[in-house]
């Protein structure tokens, strides 16, 4: 049996990784209504402290609809850590490449997704840490006692990966039910629930131009913060990341956000990095 199929055996704990987007919200509410079983013991939301306010408001509401607890965990501020100046033992200063930035090489080529630790360090690991704490996972445990539900939908099957932990197995209930993102929205509407907002850091470099445009039009406060963050990142890397030796940007065009016309059609030759194939299924769902 491959890991793409439903879990082979029952486990003591069932845990939902909650991204608070369309898919994982639909999954949580379907479980609450008994349409997917068994009932999760709890859900875990990993907070990068960079989500738009709409996500925190949605999460506040969602928690009132669920019969199981939702634990919010955080490693800290991804924004502050991305700008933090660090120092080596011999006195050299540097900044970490935490988010997938774009840059222009000396030969003029655009390189995509420089670095990337945000999903692993600020989403996946804090969730694993909380699950281990609440489920009593011991050091070196090899017995699978946790089934981790992940809200990847049928149209995103390429994002499915087996669990890296010996003590857990992954499950994708939406894939089992062959539900895509649109089906999740339709289910929410049919059951009288509002549509969730898009879940992602407000400055995520994997935003499409449509998502940047929506942020600009519907959340100008965070769009302005993204513009300022884009400038700050560029300055920090120019001053303290001599090894990288290139200007970095949040947008795949390698232009400052403030200079991009998001109303124009995307240049088909300048599309961004493929979020669907890269995301671990822990954010944006």
N, C-alpha and C positions, 0 to 999 in steps of 0.2 A: 504494500500500500504506500503511495506517495504522500508527501506532506501536503499536497494540494487537496486531498480528500478529507472528510470530517475526521475528528479525533478517533483513534482506534479504541481507546479505552476511557472509562470515566475516571475522573480525578477527585480528590478531596475538596479542592477549591476551584471555583470558576471566577475569573477576574476580567473585567472589561477595561481595556485601555481607551480612555475617553479623550478624544481630541476636541470635542464640543462643536464639530462641524456637522454637515448634513448627514453623512453616513453613520458616524458613531452615535449621534443623537438619535437617529431613527432606530439604530440597533438597541440603544438603551431603552427607548420607549416601547419597542416591540417586546423586549424581555419583560418590562414592567407589566405589559398586558398579557403575558404568558404565551405569546406567539413564538418565542424562541426559549427553549429550556435547556438545562435547568436555570433557575433564577441565579444571576451572579451574586456572589457573596459581597462584592463591593466593586466600585470603579475607581480608577486613578486618573487624575488630570494633571499633567506636568505643565507648569506655568513658567514660561521664559521671561515673564514680566514685560513682554513686548506685544501682547495681543491688543487689538483695539478694544475700546470700552464696550462695544456691542457684544463681544464674546463673554466678558465677565458678567454682564447683565443677563445674557442668555443662560449661562451656567447657573446663576442664582435661581432663575426660573426653573431650569431643568431639574435641579436637585429637589424641588418641591413636588415633582411628578414621579419620582422614583422611590420604590419601596426598599432599596438598598442604598447604603451610604456611598458618597463620593468624597474621596480624599484628594486634596490639592497639595501638590508637592512642588518644590522649586530648588534648583541648584543656585539660584541667584539671578541677577539681572544680566541677561545676554547683551543688552545694549551697553551697559557700563563695562562689562568684561571685554567686549569687542574693542573698546577704546582705551583700555587700561594699558599704561606703559609699564613694562616689566624690566628687570635687570638681571643679567647673568652674573655668575660668581666673579668673573673678571671685569665687571663694570659696564659691559655693553648693554644698551637699552634696545628693547624690541616690543612689538605688539603681536599678539596671537592672531592667526587666521581662523576665526571661529565660524564665520558664515561664508557661503559660496560666492565670492566676488568675481567680477570680470575685470580684465586688464588688457592692455595693448602691449605686445612684445616689441622689441627694438626693430624687428623686421616689418612691423605694421600689422601682424596677425593678431586677431582677438583670441584670447585664451579664456575658456569658460570655467566657472566654478573653482576658483583658486581656493584651496583649503576647504574645509567643511567639517566642523565638529559640533555644530549646533544641535542636530537631531540626536546624535549619539550621547553627547554630554548633558544636554539640557532637556531632552525628552525621554529617551530610552533608559538611560542609567538611573535617573531619579524614580522612574516607574518601577524598574526592577528592584531598586533598594526598598521601596515601600512594600512591594509584594512580598519580598523576603522577610521583612519585618512582621507583617501582619499574618503571614502564613507559616511562620516559624521555620523557615528554610535554614538548615544548618550548613556550616562550612563543608564543602566537598560532597554535599548530598547529590546522589545520582538517581534516586527514585523520582519519577515524575509524579508530583502531587498537585500541580497547578495547570489548569487550562486557561490560557490567556486569549480572550476574545479581542479581535482586531477588526475595525470597521472598514476594511477594504471591500469595495463593491465589485460586482461581476465584470464591469468594464475596466477594472484596474488590476486584473489578475497578475500582471507582470510584476506587481509590487510585492507579491506574496513571497515570504521567505521562512524557512524553518526556524524554530527557536534556537538561539545560541546557547541556551541553558540546559543542563542535563536534568534539571528539576521541573521543567515546564514544557508544554507543547502549545503550539499556536492553533487557533481555530478562527475561521472566517465565515461566520454565519450568513452574511449577505451573499457570499459566493455560493454557499450551499443552496440558498434560495434563488439563485440566479437573478439577484436584484442589482440593477445599476444605480447610478446616482439619481437619475430621473425617477426611477421607481421609488426611491427613498422619499423624494419630494412629494410624489403622488400619494404615497402611504401617509405621510404627515398630514397632507391636506384632507385626505379621506377620513382621517381620524380626528379632525378638528384641531390639529396642532399648527402653530405658526411655523414659517420656514426659518431654519437657523441661519445665522450670518456665516460668511466665509471665515473659517478658522485658519489663521496664519499670522505670523509676526507682521506688523504693519509695514515693515521695510524689507520683507522677504525678497531676495533677488530672483526667486522663481515665480514672482508675480507675472502674469501675462499683461499685455498693454490694457486689456479690458479691465483687469483687476486694479491696475494703477489708476485707470480712468474712474472707476467706481470709488476708489479711495479719495481721489481728488474731488469728485463731485459730492460724495455723501459723507465724507469725514475729513473736511479740509484741515482740521486741527492735526490729525495724524499724518496727513499728506505733507504738511509743512514740517512736521517733526522728521519725516523720512528724508526730506530735502536737506535739512540741517545735519542729519546723521550721515548722509551721503558725503557731504562736505567734510565733516569731522573725520570720517574714516579715511578719506583720501589724504587729508593732511597728516594724520597719524602714521599712515603707511609710508608716505613720502619722507617723513622726518625720522621714523624709528624702525622701518623695515627695509634696510639697505640691501638685504639679501634678495628680496623680491624685485627691487629695482624697476618698478613700473607703477603707473597711476592705476588706482582701482576704482570700480564703479558698482553701483547696485543694479544698473540696467545693462542688458547685453549689448546695447549700442555703444557702450563706453562713452556716454555723454552724461553730464550732470542731470539729475531728475528735473531741475528747474528749467532746463533748456529743451526738453523733449515735448513734441506735440503728440499727445496721446490720442488725439482725435483722428490722426491720419492712419491709413491702413499699414499693417506691419510689413516691413520689407521681408519678403519670403526668404531672402538669403541671410537675414540677421536674426532668425528666431533664437530664443533663449534656450538654455539647457533643458533637457527633457525631465521635467519634474516627476512625471509618472514613473519613469524607470528608476529614478534615484531615491525617491522618498521611501522610508522604511515603513510607512503606514502609521506613524506615531503623531503626525501633525497634518493639519489641513484637511482632516476628515471628520 
